Amino acid sequence: MSESFLQQSQHMTDLLVFVKVVETSGFTAAAMALGLGKSAVSKQIQRLERNLGVTLLHRTTRRMTVTEAGRVLYEHAATMVRAMEDATNALSNLASRPAGRLKMTASVSYGKHVLGPLLPEFHRQYPEIQVELLLVNRHVDLWEEGLDLAIRLTDEPPGALAGRPIHAFDFVLCATPRFLRGKRLSHPDQLAGMPCLPFGVSQLGQPMTWRFTGRDGQACTVALSGPVIVNSSDVVRDLLLADMGLGLLPRFVVADDLAAGRLREALPAWTPHGTFGSRAWALWPPQRAVPPKLRAMVDFLVGQLGPQG
């Protein structure tokens, strides 16, 4: 710690003592209010006067008066002390109740279909938290971008982050009833040569594939061919609704379409495996104490989406 910093810190302490002496009209009362000895208060005032090169207080055995220099200093120092007290109180409130801005990130589809619909209820329960939600389909460094929380769909959360699982989700192979009409699909091998709409980015020389597991534990991997490859679940959904083929998507993206009959599940006897994990995680930078606003959001999401949600 530098000497200048120590000197500044000492100077601030002396100013605080000076303000208290003026406001209590005496060394004895100030010492009691601050929990210090009277001699310690006297030494701090003497040091402040020595550092500033002025007399701040006239002291006699019977009374104490504030000099003109002391009055000028008090006007400014008292304002500074009040600002410090306000800042300390604000930090104390922030550390004891859910409030302030919460900056978080998630994928576009997860934000649209899962987080977005929950935000009104979260705001009703925690009106003093302002949520800043960044929706992007890319890896986000929480430290670099100053974010408090990330929701990531993965089975292997990074060890550098603290975290908590929110909920599990599954994938569904689906298409429109019109597309599936007349097609008797019973095994993933039948998908070969059919128009499929994979999610992701193709690797040079590597075919896009889907993996399935049957009820008897049999595994099957199918190489895909199709008119479009796109790294957006919502675009895949739009293409499905346009009768362009079959798609493999997280159920939360197409749940409403399945319920309304706009899409229909294909190969229900087989469990499809997505290109990313099957669990949503809340992840945040490790810290000594989790802020109430962050804890409130994570608890809320687990309560809404977890096993009891």
N, C-alpha and C positions, 0 to 999 in steps of 0.2 A: 504494500500500500504506500503510495507516494506521500512525501511530507506535506505537499500542498493540499492534498485531500484531507489529511489529518487536521491541518490548520483550519481548513474551511469547516470541517465538521465541528471542531472545537469552537470556532467563531459562532456557528449556528446555535450551539448549546448555550453559549454565553448570552446571545441575544434572547433566547427563550427565557433564561433566568432574569434578564433585565426587564422584559415585558411583565413577568410575574411580580417582580419587586414593585414596579410602578403601579400595577393594577391592585395590589394588596396593600400599598402604601407603607411598606416596611420590609426589612430583611427577615424578621422573625416569622411573620405571616407567610412570606414567600417560601421560606425554608420548610415550613410545615406543609404548605400546599404541594411542594415538589418532592417532599420526602428527603430533604437534604439537611445537613447541619448548617447553622447560621454562619459559621466561619467559611464553609465551602461556598456559600452564596456570596459572601463578601469578597472572597478571592476571585470568583468569576467576574464580578462587576469590576474589580480593580484591573483584571487582565483585559477586559473589554475596553476600559478607558485607556489603558496603556497602548493597546493595539490601534485604537482610533485616534489617539493623541488629543482627546478632549475630556472635560469633566462632565459627567452625565448626571450625577447626583451630589447634592450638598448634604452632608450627614453631620449631625450633632448628637449629643447624648439625649436630646429631647425631641428632635423632629428630623424628618428627611424631606427635602424639596428637590424637584426636578429642574435642571438647568434648561436654558433655551436649546442647547444642543441635544439634551436628553429628550425634550419634547419632540424635536424634529425626528430623532431616531425612533422614538416610540411610535409615532404615527406610521412610519414605514414598517418597522419591525412587527408591530401588532398585526398589520395586514398580512405580512408574511406568515406569522404564526397561525393566524386563522386559516390561511390557505393550506398550511401543512396539516392542521387538524382536520380540515374538510377532506383533504386527500386521504388521510389515514382512515377516517370514518368511511369514505367511499370504498376503499380497499377492504375494510373490515366487512362492510355490507356485501361486497362482491364475493367474498370468501365464505359467507354464511348463508346466502340465498341464491337461487337460480336467477341470474340476471346478466345483461350484457349481450354482446354480439357473439354468436357461435358460427364460425366459418367451417363449413363441411363440404365434402365432395362425394360424388357417386357417378356411376355410369348414366348415360342419358335415359336408357330404357328403364333402369331401376328407379331413377328419380321420377320419371313420368308415371309409371304404373304402380309404384309402391310408396315412395316417400311423399310425392306430391299430394295424394289423397289424404295422407295423415297429418299434414301440416296445419290445417284448420283446427283440429282437435288439440294438437300440441300447443298452438298459440292460445287456445282457450284455457288450457291448464297452466301455461307458463307465459303470461302476457308480457313479462319483463325481459324475455329472451328474444333477441332479433336474430333470425336465422339467415345466414348468407350461404346459399346453396350453389356450388359450382358443379355443373353436369358436363362431363367430358368422357369420351371413350379413349382415354390414354392413361398411362401411369402418371400419377401426381406425387411429387415429393412434398410431404407435409411441411417439412422444415423450410424448404426453399420458398414455398408459396404462402407461408404463414397460416396454415390451416389447422384447425383444432381436431377435426375428425374426418375419417374416410370410411365409407361403406364399400367393401370389396367382396366380390363373389369368388370365393376360393376355398379349397380344402387345405391349403398350406399357407396360412398367414405369415408374413415376414417376421422373423424373430427380433428385428430391430424395433418393432412397434409393440406397444401394449394393446391388448384387445379383448374382445368378448364376442362369442358367437351370438347372433341374433335369431336366426331361424334357418331351417333347411328348406330347400326347394327342389323340385324335380323338373325334368324336361319332357316335352311331348312332341311326337311326330304327328303332324296334322296337315290337312289340306281342306279345300272347300268340298261340300257334298257333290257339287257339279263335277269337280275334277275326279273325285273318287268313284263316281257313278260307273258301274260295270267292271270295276277293278276289284278282284278278289285277292286282296293282299293278306298273306298269312305268314310270310317269312321274309326277313330283310334281304335275302338274295334276290327277291323279285324287284328290288329297287334299282338294280343294275340296269342302266340304259334309260331309266325314267327321268323326267326333268325334276331335279332336286335343287333346292336353293340353300346352299350352305352358308353359314355365318362364319366370317373370318377373313383372313388374307392368305391366298395360296402361296406355297413355297415352290421355287423353281424346281421342276422335275419331280415334285412330290404331289400325288393325287390327294384331293380332299376326301376325307372318309367320315363315316358315321359308325359308331360302335353300339351294339345292342347285347343284352343278356336275356335269355329266355327264362321261363319259369322253372325249367329243369337245370338252370345254371349254365346252359350252353351259351358260349360267346360267339358273336358274329360281327365282322367288320366289313363294311361295304364301301367300295370306291364310287365316288359320285360323279355325275355329269349333269350339267344344267346350264340354263341360259344366263344366270347372274350369280356372282359371288360378291357379298357385301358384308362389311363389318358393322352392321346396324340391325339389331333385332326388330326395330320398328319398320325398317324398309323391307325386311324379309316378310313381316306380317302383311304389309301392304301388297307385296307381290303374291302372297298366298291368296289374299282376298280377290286378286285379279285373275285367279285360276291359272297361275303360271307354273304350279308344280307343288311339291311337298317341301315342308320346312321343319326343322328341328329347333325348337325354341324353349326358353324357360316358360313354365306354365303361367307365371304371373303376367307375361306379356300377352297371352292369348286366352286367359281365363274367361273374360267377358264374351269373347267370340265363340268359345266352346259352349258356354252356357246359353247363348242366344241361337246357336245352331249355324252361325256363319261359317265356322270351321268344325271339322270333325276329326277325332283322333284316328290315326291309322296304326295298324299293328299293335292293338292294345295288349296282346299277350306277351309282348317284348318290352323290356325296359331300356329306353335309349339313354345314352350318356352324352352329356354336353361337352363342348369344347373348353369350358372352364369349370370351376368347382360346383358343388351342390349345396353350399352353405354361404349365407351372408354374414360377414364379420364387421363389427365396429372396431376400428383401429385408430389409435392416437399416439402421439409421441409420449414416451415414458416421462413421468414427472412425479415429484415427491407427493403431491396431493392432487387428486383429480378435481378440477373446478366444478362447483355445483351445476353450472349450466351444461357442462359436458356429461356429467353423471345423470342429469335429468333427461337428456336426449337419449342416451343409451338405455336407461331403465324404461323410458317410454316405448322405444322401439321393441325391446324384448317383451314388454307387456302386451303390445299390440300384435306382434308378429310371431312370438315364440310359442312354445307348446300350450301355454295358457292364454295366448292372445286370441 
